[in-house]
Amino acid sequence: MKPDHGGAMRKPIRTKTALCLLSVLMLAGCTGARELGDLSVVIGMGLDASAEYPDGVLLTAQIVRPSEMKGGSSEGSAGDQDGQPQPSRAYWNIQATGETVLDALRECTHETNNRLYLAHNQLIVVGKDAAKAGIGRHFDAFLRHNEPRPSTVLLVSATRASDILDVQPELDKLPAMAVTKLTKTQEFTSQSKAVNIIDYANAMLSKTTSLVIPIATVSEGESGEKTVSIHGSVGAVFKGDRMVGELSESEFRGYLWASGGIRRTVLNIGYRGGRVGIDVVQAGSDIEVSLVNGKVLARVKVKQEGRISDNGTNVAVATEWDFRDLEALESEYIRSEIMDTFNKARDMNTDIYGFGEMVSKKYPSEWEGMKDRWDEMFGSLQLEVSVESKLRSSGLVIYPIRP
């Protein structure tokens, strides 16, 4: 039988053909690729009530200027009183109005020839008026679109969202980045709590839980310089997607004590004619709900440990009896903050703790008859708070160092 030379010849030809096709595909590149030069990278966004569209939005988009991120001064930049050139801003705040967020984003293309790119957005600020009117119709776009990050930080502005994004920070070039860092720093010191789009979505999917979002305020110094802070009224309380009230600093901390959000904080306790500062270094909480005679009872147990960081009295507070007294005063101080916050939340009829969700999971059968009247039941809910405080040490010295 003669060998089949034709079959041997066809294999190299097929291999070469496959290699040629592969080379063509590699040269084509990614069909959906977008050049960075054709995009305007958005680092922060603000949503305000629109005078033009009663149910619409005034959108502020903070766009990065890559040429200014290196820190040099550009030619033609404004000068100071001595005629010295000043660095141009590393960002550009562009504004547009629309019936929806998507409409406003499209309107921005009238001022920039690049499409707005939202994948690097770090912050969404909502003006107080827009928050009171309801943010659900605006936030649906951020949950539905594939570009915005679920970890994008949310804030409420005490005035307009555009005011927050227009304050030039001292240590950063981009206001949105500076405010995002501020929010996370406040969370570490237990003065606030960072909230993102996922937290918003979870609260909206719950039929009972109310959301608390930090409030940012613009302050002006004596020389006219402006700064952004989270101070005073620091928490916006939502009922559904509408802002219905505010929490003060102590009330926000009372909320964090109960919900397990305390990381580090300082308590100033009145003691023996002065004040003793206690640095809380470890804290945790546990919440348990139960049904008693058809009513909901919630029990909050808090455990915390700290050390004396400042002695404002004229005596040493390092004895066993002093520690016991201070621990008892600490516990009552924390319990008072928790109860003050709970009473305010109950007055606003906002379940910021998620008690309703806990009842629905523990008593699914009974919950069927309770879920439609949870607002009524939350108003009569009873809360028991127990706090266990422990002092580790009095610091490196025993006696107060003063004349």
Phi, psi and omega per residue, in radians:
M1 nan 2.369 -3.141
K2 -1.394 2.461 3.128
P3 -1.156 2.582 -3.126
D4 -1.516 1.531 3.130
H5 -1.225 -0.424 -3.138
G6 -1.143 -0.698 3.128
G7 -1.128 -0.670 3.129
A8 -1.156 -0.554 -3.129
M9 -1.302 -0.543 -3.067
R10 -1.237 -0.511 -3.086
K11 -1.118 -0.833 3.095
P12 -1.088 -0.616 -3.138
I13 -1.132 -0.752 3.120
R14 -1.110 -0.680 3.139
T15 -1.122 -0.760 3.126
K16 -1.123 -0.680 3.132
T17 -1.114 -0.733 3.137
A18 -1.132 -0.709 3.120
L19 -1.130 -0.692 3.121
C20 -1.111 -0.758 3.124
L21 -1.120 -0.706 3.114
L22 -1.107 -0.697 3.112
S23 -1.104 -0.696 3.129
V24 -1.120 -0.722 3.133
L25 -1.140 -0.684 3.129
M26 -1.168 -0.635 3.113
L27 -1.207 -0.483 -3.111
A28 -1.208 -0.504 3.128
G29 1.313 -2.885 3.141
C30 -1.427 2.162 -3.080
T31 -1.207 -0.456 -3.107
G32 -1.758 0.264 -3.073
A33 -1.229 2.567 3.093
R34 -2.203 2.275 -3.136
E35 -1.268 2.440 -3.124
L36 -1.060 -0.582 3.138
G37 -1.179 -0.242 3.133
D38 -1.701 0.061 -3.086
L39 -2.078 2.541 2.975
S40 -1.824 1.924 -3.050
V41 -1.362 2.073 3.135
V42 -1.579 2.241 -3.123
I43 -1.906 -0.287 3.119
G44 -2.766 2.639 -3.124
M45 -2.384 2.561 3.077
G46 -2.208 2.458 3.131
L47 -2.124 2.092 3.137
D48 -2.189 2.813 3.050
A49 -1.154 2.488 -3.090
S50 -1.840 2.283 3.071
A51 -1.301 -0.481 -3.114
E52 -1.343 -0.676 3.140
Y53 -2.129 1.854 -3.103
P54 -0.975 -0.627 3.112
D55 -1.786 0.155 -3.084
G56 -1.710 -2.701 -3.020
V57 -2.570 2.526 2.941
L58 -1.759 1.942 -3.049
L59 -1.712 2.298 2.986
T60 -2.006 2.112 3.129
A61 -1.984 2.151 3.113
Q62 -1.620 1.972 -3.051
I63 -1.809 2.405 3.132
V64 -1.356 2.362 2.990
R65 -1.746 1.726 -3.059
P66 -1.022 -0.593 -3.094
S67 -1.173 -0.384 -3.102
E68 -1.721 -0.074 -3.098
M69 -1.281 -0.281 -3.136
K70 -1.396 -0.229 3.022
G71 1.692 0.030 3.133
G72 -1.475 2.812 3.065
S73 -1.550 2.401 3.130
S74 -1.607 2.667 3.120
E75 -1.156 2.433 3.128
G76 1.478 0.132 3.103
S77 -1.315 2.757 -3.092
A78 -1.144 2.601 3.142
G79 -1.891 2.901 3.102
D80 -1.575 -2.908 -3.079
Q81 -1.139 -0.460 3.125
D82 -1.537 0.043 3.126
G83 1.435 0.147 -3.136
Q84 -1.413 2.388 -3.141
P85 -1.152 2.443 3.121
Q86 -1.859 2.537 3.136
P87 -1.085 2.452 3.071
S88 -1.281 2.750 3.114
R89 -1.161 2.519 3.135
A90 -1.500 0.168 -3.127
Y91 -2.501 2.855 3.082
W92 -2.360 2.119 3.091
N93 -1.622 1.958 3.141
I94 -1.866 2.437 -3.086
Q95 -2.142 2.576 3.077
A96 -2.771 2.647 3.102
T97 -1.944 2.723 3.118
G98 -2.942 2.885 3.095
E99 -1.220 -0.479 3.078
T100 -2.358 2.974 3.088
V101 -1.071 -0.700 3.138
L102 -1.125 -0.695 3.076
D103 -1.050 -0.783 -3.127
A104 -1.129 -0.673 3.104
L105 -1.094 -0.702 3.116
R106 -1.201 -0.582 3.119
E107 -1.149 -0.468 3.135
C108 -1.104 -0.406 -3.129
T109 -1.198 -0.178 3.058
H110 -1.287 -0.348 -3.108
E111 -1.924 -0.379 3.094
T112 -2.211 2.443 -3.116
N113 -1.497 0.040 3.096
N114 -1.880 2.621 3.078
R115 -1.348 2.427 3.122
L116 -1.238 2.269 -3.093
Y117 -1.939 2.057 -2.953
L118 -1.753 -0.009 -3.034
A119 -1.169 -0.356 -3.134
H120 -1.850 0.195 -3.140
N121 -1.156 2.272 -3.075
Q122 -1.791 -0.390 -2.913
L123 -2.565 2.452 2.972
I124 -2.203 2.066 3.117
V125 -1.865 2.355 3.127
V126 -2.005 2.212 3.074
G127 -1.150 2.678 -3.066
K128 -1.059 -0.728 3.136
D129 -1.082 -0.740 3.112
A130 -1.157 -0.634 3.136
A131 -1.165 -0.672 3.123
K132 -1.231 -0.515 3.140
A133 -1.371 -0.363 -3.141
G134 2.013 2.248 -3.058
I135 -1.866 -0.048 -3.064
G136 -1.048 -0.735 -3.095
R137 -1.198 -0.359 3.112
H138 -1.555 -0.655 -3.019
F139 -1.387 -0.252 3.102
D140 -1.017 -0.629 -3.126
A141 -1.142 -0.632 -3.119
F142 -1.264 -0.462 3.115
L143 -1.485 -0.504 -3.052
R144 -1.533 -0.542 -3.084
H145 -1.345 2.621 -3.074
N146 -1.494 -0.184 -3.086
E147 -1.505 -0.828 -3.068
P148 -1.047 2.482 -3.139
R149 -1.412 2.438 3.060
P150 -1.117 -0.377 -3.115
S151 -1.535 0.107 3.137
T152 -1.032 2.249 -3.077
V153 -1.318 2.464 3.124
L154 -1.936 2.439 3.084
L155 -2.441 2.711 2.977
V156 -1.966 2.342 3.106
S157 -1.569 2.427 3.096
A158 -1.144 -0.374 3.089
T159 -2.162 -1.878 3.108
R160 -1.860 2.586 3.127
A161 -1.101 -0.631 -3.132
S162 -1.106 -0.464 3.105
D163 -1.133 -0.689 -3.127
I164 -1.155 -0.707 -3.067
L165 -1.394 -0.080 -3.086
D166 -1.845 0.104 3.134
V167 -1.641 2.052 3.141
Q168 -1.305 2.035 -3.130
P169 -1.285 2.804 -3.127
E170 -1.427 -0.606 -3.003
L171 -1.905 -0.068 3.121
D172 -2.282 2.795 3.123
K173 -1.605 -0.365 -3.072
L174 -2.022 2.063 3.129
P175 -0.964 -0.717 -3.109
A176 -1.070 -0.701 3.126
M177 -1.177 -0.712 -3.128
A178 -1.119 -0.751 -3.133
V179 -1.200 -0.648 3.088
T180 -1.076 -0.769 3.095
K181 -1.112 -0.690 3.127
L182 -1.046 -0.760 3.141
T183 -1.077 -0.756 -3.122
K184 -1.238 -0.568 3.079
T185 -1.188 -0.713 3.094
Q186 -1.081 -0.593 3.099
E187 -1.176 -0.689 -3.139
F188 -1.127 -0.627 3.131
T189 -1.590 0.156 3.080
S190 1.037 0.588 3.037
Q191 -1.750 -0.183 3.127
S192 -2.818 -2.983 3.132
K193 -2.573 2.189 3.128
A194 -1.220 2.296 -3.135
V195 -2.155 2.389 -3.127
N196 -2.158 -3.070 -3.077
I197 -1.109 -0.613 3.116
I198 -1.104 -0.738 3.101
D199 -1.057 -0.722 3.104
Y200 -1.080 -0.804 -3.114
A201 -1.087 -0.733 3.134
N202 -1.105 -0.692 3.126
A203 -1.174 -0.657 -3.137
M204 -1.240 -0.560 3.123
L205 -1.301 -0.398 3.072
S206 -1.417 2.449 -3.133
K207 -1.502 -0.114 -3.047
T208 -2.220 -0.526 -3.004
T209 -1.350 2.341 3.088
S210 -1.772 2.527 -3.076
L211 -1.641 2.539 3.032
V212 -2.121 2.103 -3.112
I213 -2.044 2.360 3.128
P214 -1.035 2.604 3.118
I215 -1.911 2.254 3.098
A216 -1.837 2.478 -3.097
T217 -2.223 2.489 3.045
V218 -1.661 2.139 3.119
S219 -1.960 2.589 -3.139
E220 -2.087 2.220 -3.132
G221 -1.394 3.126 -3.103
E222 -1.114 -0.565 -3.134
S223 -1.573 0.103 3.079
G224 1.651 -0.092 -3.137
E225 -1.272 2.531 -3.098
K226 -1.923 2.499 3.098
T227 -2.387 2.706 3.075
V228 -1.821 2.310 -3.134
S229 -2.454 2.794 2.995
I230 -1.977 1.653 -2.940
H231 -2.657 2.594 3.140
G232 1.449 -2.003 3.010
S233 -1.413 1.848 -2.941
V234 -1.900 -0.080 -3.107
G235 -2.372 2.201 3.064
A236 -1.646 2.126 -3.106
V237 -1.679 2.274 -3.094
F238 -1.935 2.502 2.947
K239 -2.004 1.873 -2.935
G240 1.191 -2.224 3.138
D241 -1.830 0.257 -3.111
R242 -2.004 2.374 3.082
M243 -1.297 2.211 -3.079
V244 -2.124 -0.121 -3.127
G245 -3.038 -3.112 -3.095
E246 -2.386 2.680 3.061
L247 -1.998 2.422 3.052
S248 -1.368 3.123 -3.128
E249 -1.073 -0.826 -3.128
S250 -1.176 -0.620 3.110
E251 -1.200 -0.662 3.088
F252 -1.119 -0.705 3.121
R253 -1.175 -0.622 3.054
G254 -1.061 -0.649 3.065
Y255 -1.143 -0.714 -3.138
L256 -1.216 -0.622 3.084
W257 -1.005 -0.820 -3.064
A258 -1.274 -0.604 -3.046
S259 -1.617 0.073 3.102
G260 1.351 0.464 -3.094
G261 -1.731 0.131 -3.139
I262 -1.440 2.188 3.039
R263 -1.858 -1.169 3.054
R264 -2.362 2.399 3.083
T265 -2.734 2.954 -3.129
V266 -2.160 2.305 3.079
L267 -1.933 2.296 3.076
N268 -1.844 1.877 -3.014
I269 -1.840 2.247 3.033
G270 -1.234 2.227 -3.058
Y271 -2.741 2.217 3.000
R272 0.874 0.883 3.055
G273 1.400 0.130 3.119
G274 -2.605 -2.716 3.122
R275 -2.318 2.497 3.121
V276 -2.065 2.181 3.090
G277 -1.560 2.260 -3.127
I278 -2.097 2.145 3.131
D279 -1.563 1.933 3.121
V280 -1.405 2.087 -3.057
V281 -1.880 -0.240 3.136
Q282 -2.685 2.341 -3.128
A283 -2.693 2.647 3.094
G284 -2.761 2.828 -3.119
S285 -2.488 2.776 3.098
D286 -2.443 2.306 -3.125
I287 -2.038 2.323 3.101
E288 -2.299 2.338 3.120
V289 -2.001 2.619 3.114
S290 -2.625 2.768 3.086
L291 -1.807 2.147 -3.136
V292 -2.207 1.940 -3.129
N293 0.943 0.724 3.084
G294 1.407 0.012 3.122
K295 -1.989 2.687 -3.096
V296 -1.595 2.268 3.063
L297 -2.067 2.221 3.108
A298 -1.974 2.367 3.101
R299 -2.071 2.222 3.117
V300 -1.998 2.155 3.097
K301 -2.002 2.161 -3.113
V302 -2.055 2.335 3.008
K303 -2.148 2.340 3.141
Q304 -2.577 2.617 3.091
E305 -2.216 2.542 -3.134
G306 -2.695 -3.100 3.100
R307 -2.488 2.685 -3.133
I308 -1.247 2.142 -3.126
S309 -1.875 -0.286 -3.113
D310 -2.752 2.246 3.122
N311 -1.953 1.859 -3.127
G312 -1.688 0.226 3.092
T313 -1.697 -3.130 3.119
N314 -1.793 0.192 -3.110
V315 -2.282 2.820 3.043
A316 -1.287 2.420 3.115
V317 -2.072 0.974 -3.046
A318 -2.079 0.103 3.137
T319 -1.475 2.905 3.123
E320 -1.091 -0.647 -3.120
W321 -1.214 -0.681 3.084
D322 -1.068 -0.757 -3.135
F323 -1.088 -0.731 3.127
R324 -1.105 -0.767 3.134
D325 -1.098 -0.777 -3.125
L326 -1.155 -0.673 3.106
E327 -1.095 -0.700 3.108
A328 -1.170 -0.692 3.110
L329 -1.176 -0.688 3.065
E330 -1.022 -0.862 -3.096
S331 -1.038 -0.753 3.138
E332 -1.201 -0.634 3.111
Y333 -1.071 -0.817 -3.134
I334 -1.179 -0.750 3.131
R335 -1.051 -0.692 3.135
S336 -1.115 -0.725 3.115
E337 -1.118 -0.720 3.140
I338 -1.123 -0.779 -3.107
M339 -1.187 -0.673 3.107
D340 -1.043 -0.770 3.135
T341 -1.169 -0.756 -3.133
F342 -1.077 -0.764 3.139
N343 -1.094 -0.654 3.110
K344 -1.213 -0.732 3.112
A345 -1.093 -0.668 3.131
R346 -1.202 -0.636 3.082
D347 -1.112 -0.640 3.105
M348 -1.447 -0.106 -3.098
N349 0.983 0.832 -3.131
T350 -2.180 2.017 -3.129
D351 -1.461 1.410 -3.096
I352 -1.345 -0.200 -3.089
Y353 -1.632 -0.286 -3.087
G354 1.415 0.495 3.127
F355 -1.047 -0.698 -3.125
G356 -1.035 -0.727 3.111
E357 -1.116 -0.656 3.131
M358 -1.148 -0.723 3.127
V359 -1.139 -0.719 -3.105
S360 -1.123 -0.561 -3.140
K361 -1.407 -0.607 -3.095
K362 -1.440 -0.616 -3.119
Y363 -2.220 1.237 -3.067
P364 -1.089 -0.638 -3.124
S365 -1.212 -0.827 3.141
E366 -1.168 -0.503 -3.081
W367 -1.136 -0.493 3.135
E368 -1.028 -0.596 3.117
G369 -1.601 -0.018 -3.086
M370 -1.920 -0.448 -2.950
K371 -1.091 -0.570 -3.113
D372 -1.378 -0.226 3.109
R373 -2.178 0.550 -3.119
W374 -1.126 -0.636 3.112
D375 -1.004 -0.734 3.118
E376 -1.161 -0.732 -3.107
M377 -1.232 -0.617 3.126
F378 -1.134 -0.560 3.116
G379 -1.142 -0.407 3.126
S380 -1.922 0.170 -3.127
L381 -1.149 2.403 3.105
Q382 -1.783 2.442 -3.106
L383 -2.141 2.241 3.029
E384 -1.942 2.267 -3.083
V385 -2.131 2.236 3.019
S386 -2.198 2.366 -3.080
V387 -2.218 2.276 3.070
E388 -1.994 1.989 -3.101
S389 -1.914 2.528 -3.135
K390 -2.420 2.213 3.061
L391 -1.681 2.224 -3.131
R392 -1.449 -0.820 -3.047
S393 -2.755 2.973 3.082
S394 -1.768 0.215 -3.140
G395 1.621 -2.837 -3.052
L396 -1.491 -0.228 3.119
V397 -2.200 2.789 -3.128
I398 -1.774 -0.902 -3.110
Y399 -1.582 2.578 3.073
P400 -1.115 2.348 -3.091
I401 -1.609 1.626 3.103
R402 -2.785 2.857 3.134
P403 -1.019 nan nan
